Each structure stands twice: as structure tokens, then as C-alpha cells.
Amino acid sequence: MLEGGEPTIRNHRPLARRERAYTLIEVMCAAAMAAILFVALFSGISQGFNMVQMERENMRATQIAMNRVEGLRLESWSLGQLITNGAQSTTFVPATFTDTFYPVGLGGFNSNAVIYAGTVTITPGPFTNIPVPSYNNSMALVTVSLTWTDAVSNARNIIHTRTFKTYAAQYGMQNYVFSSTNN
């Protein structure tokens, strides 16, 4: 015994902080937290790649639709030539079409292709919402609709659609294409 009357054990002293070990519970909690963080990080990265792929598909849909609208510039534009007997009769812009996109992120092969199915509809005037009625008979409403199934979630078969509408005017388009009447 010591002078203070406290019993002691030989060579016993309190452990310093650096000499203490982690308990099993502390180790398990740290491992669980690391696992949760890893899953969250992996999920975030995976979602990021999926969003990039979906935006690529959306951008390609926009390019396809704009390509079809720009194709109207190549037409010899008069309502009698664009629409004959109520049916669309264009040379460069067919009424229905398919186009493909080969995503590089998915290998860029035919098996991974995104197939866009589209329609182009040309509706002649007159329109009730056009402010200048005298110009109304020289206009047409052009609607391009696209439908595709995304490549990222092919197993879920998510169908996407995109529709573009614009007015085209007979005298508003550039007449730069040579035709048989311009020779």
C-alpha cells in the first residue's frame, strides 16, 4: 500500500491515449460508414454517366429534327409542290424516317445503336393565330416528331419523344437551290 492508503497493483499505470486500441464496435461502425460512402460515391458516378448518355441522345434528337427542318430549304417551295392532294410530297424531307446514333460510351456498335423513328408533317395555312392574314396562305406549319428508346436503360424500355414545330413561309426561305425551272 501507498502512504495514501490506496491499494495498487505492481506495474499498473493508466494507459496513454496512443496505447489504447479500438473496440470491435468502433471498427464495425467505421467499416459501415466507409461502405455507405463507397456506395453513395459509386451511385453518384453511375448516375452522372447515365445523365451524360441521356443528354447525348437528346442532343442527337435535336440534331435530327433540325436536319429535317433544314431539309425544307432544299425543296422547291410552293404549297402545291409540298402538299399534293392533302398528302406531303417532298423530295428531300420524307414523311416518315428512321435515323440511328451509335454512342461511343456504349461501344459504338450496331447492337448498341439508338434508333430514332420520326415523322414530318406539313400543314398548310390559313392559320387563325397569324397576325397578318394576307401572308397566311403562303405559310405552312412544319411538325417534326421523334420517338426512341434510350440505350442506357434498354432493359426498362423507356420511350422518349421530342416534337418540334415551326412555321415555314414560301417567301421567307432562301431560294438558292438550282432547279429545272432556274436553268
TABELWO-V552944 format. One record per pair of residues at least 12 apart in sequence whose ideal C-beta (glycine too) atoms are under 10 Angstrom apart, sorted by the first residue. I is the first residue (numbers start at 1). J is the second residue. Records with the same first field share a line. If there is no record, write none. Layout:
I->J + J
//
This chain:
49->105 + 152
50->105 + 150 + 152 + 153
51->152
52->103 + 105 + 152
53->103 + 104 + 105 + 106 + 114 + 150 + 151 + 152 + 153
54->150 + 151 + 152 + 153 + 158 + 160
56->101 + 103 + 104 + 105 + 106 + 114 + 150 + 151 + 152
57->101 + 103 + 114 + 116 + 148 + 149 + 150 + 151 + 152 + 160 + 162
58->148 + 150 + 160 + 162
59->101
60->99 + 100 + 101 + 102 + 103 + 114 + 116 + 146 + 148
61->99 + 101 + 114 + 116 + 118 + 144 + 146 + 147 + 148 + 160 + 161 + 162 + 164
62->146 + 162 + 164
63->99 + 101 + 116
64->97 + 98 + 99 + 100 + 101 + 116 + 118 + 144 + 146 + 148 + 162 + 164
65->99 + 116 + 118 + 120 + 143 + 144 + 145 + 146 + 162 + 163 + 164 + 166
66->144 + 164 + 166
67->93 + 97 + 99 + 144
68->90 + 92 + 93 + 94 + 97 + 99 + 118 + 119 + 120 + 142 + 144 + 146 + 164
69->93 + 120 + 142 + 143 + 144 + 164 + 165 + 166 + 168
70->92 + 93
71->90 + 91 + 92 + 93 + 94 + 120 + 144
72->90 + 92 + 93 + 120 + 122 + 140 + 142 + 166 + 168 + 173
73->92 + 93 + 168 + 173 + 174 + 175 + 176 + 177
74->90 + 91 + 92 + 93 + 173 + 176 + 177 + 179
75->89 + 90 + 91 + 92 + 93 + 122 + 168 + 173 + 177 + 179
76->90 + 91 + 175 + 177 + 179 + 180 + 181 + 182
77->90 + 138 + 140 + 168 + 169 + 170 + 171 + 172 + 173 + 174 + 175 + 177
78->138 + 170
79->122 + 124 + 125 + 137 + 138 + 139 + 140 + 170
80->124
82->122 + 124 + 140 + 142 + 168 + 170
83->122 + 123 + 124 + 140
86->124
87->122
88->119 + 120 + 121 + 122 + 123 + 140
89->122
90->120 + 122
91->179
92->177
93->120 + 122 + 142 + 144
94->118 + 119 + 120
95->118 + 119 + 120 + 121 + 122
96->117 + 118 + 119 + 120 + 145
97->116 + 117 + 118 + 119 + 120 + 144 + 146
98->115 + 116 + 117 + 118 + 148
99->114 + 115 + 116 + 117 + 118 + 146 + 148
100->113 + 114 + 115 + 116 + 148
101->113 + 114 + 115 + 116 + 148 + 151
102->114 + 151
103->150 + 151 + 152
105->151 + 152
106->151 + 152 + 154
107->151
112->151 + 154
113->151
114->148 + 149 + 150 + 151 + 152 + 154 + 160
115->147 + 148 + 149 + 151
116->146 + 147 + 148 + 149 + 160 + 162
117->145 + 146 + 147 + 148 + 149
118->144 + 145 + 146 + 147 + 148 + 162 + 163
119->143 + 144 + 145 + 146 + 147 + 163
120->142 + 143 + 144 + 145 + 164
121->140 + 141 + 142 + 143 + 144 + 145 + 165
122->140 + 141 + 142 + 143 + 168
123->139 + 140 + 141 + 142 + 143 + 165 + 167
124->136 + 137 + 138 + 139 + 140 + 141
125->137 + 138 + 139 + 140 + 141 + 167 + 169 + 170
126->138 + 139
127->139 + 140 + 141 + 167
129->167
130->167 + 169
135->169 + 170 + 171 + 172
136->169
137->170
138->168 + 169 + 170 + 171 + 172
139->167 + 168 + 169 + 170 + 171 + 172
140->166 + 167 + 168 + 169 + 170
141->165 + 166 + 167 + 168
142->164 + 165 + 166 + 167 + 168
143->163 + 164 + 165 + 166
144->162 + 163 + 164 + 165 + 166
145->161 + 162 + 163 + 164 + 165
146->160 + 161 + 162 + 163 + 164
147->159 + 160 + 161 + 162 + 163
148->160 + 161 + 162
//
